[in-house]
């Protein structure tokens, strides 16, 4: 699953619309959110979306299983 698909799935599961995300992120227009969800998203924007959705970004080392939380 792509990053964008994951964010869309999280939004759907939490019944959060693009309009609500626009307000939570303090963006000027919903089209900015739509563009972010349909393009290759920068990590900084991904973290902003995840924070808005009350989620964390965790990187897991496949070999050791050790996990690292990514924060802004």
N, C-alpha and C positions, 0 to 999 in steps of 0.2 A: 504494500500500500504506500502511495506517495505521501509526502508531508502534507500537501494540499488536501488530498483525500482524507487523511487522518483528521485534520482540522475540521473539515466539513462534517465528518462522522461525529466528532465530539460536539460540534454545534448542534447537529440534529438530535443527538442523544440527550442534550441538555435543553432542547427547545429554545435555542438562542438564534435569532435571526441576524442577517447581515446588518440590518438597521441598528440592532442592539449593540453589536460589536463595534459599529461605527461610533456610537455614542461612548461606549466604554473606553475605546482607544483615543477618543478626542479627535477623531479625524473629521475633516470638513464635509466629505461626501461618501455615500455608500459605494460609489463607483471605485473609490480607492481600495475599499475592502474587497470588492469583486475582483479588481485587477490583481491584488495580492494573492487571492485564492486561486487564480488561474494562471499565474506565472511562477517562475522559479523564485521561491521565497528566500530572502536573506535570513540568516540565523537570528539577527536582532529582531526582525519582524516576527519570526516564528515564536520567539520567547515572549514578545508582547501579546501575541494571540493566546499563547498557552497560559500566561498569567491572567488574562481576562477570563479564560475558561476554567480557572482554578486548577491548572495542571502544571506539572513539572517536566523539564526535559532532562532525561537521564541517559548517559552513555554507559554502555556495559561492554567491558573487555571480554571478548568471546573466549579467550584462552583461560583467564583467571576467574571470570565471572564477577570481578570487582566492578562496582558501579560508581559513577561520578555524576553529581547533579550540576547542571549548568544553570547559572543565575546571571541576571543582568548586572 
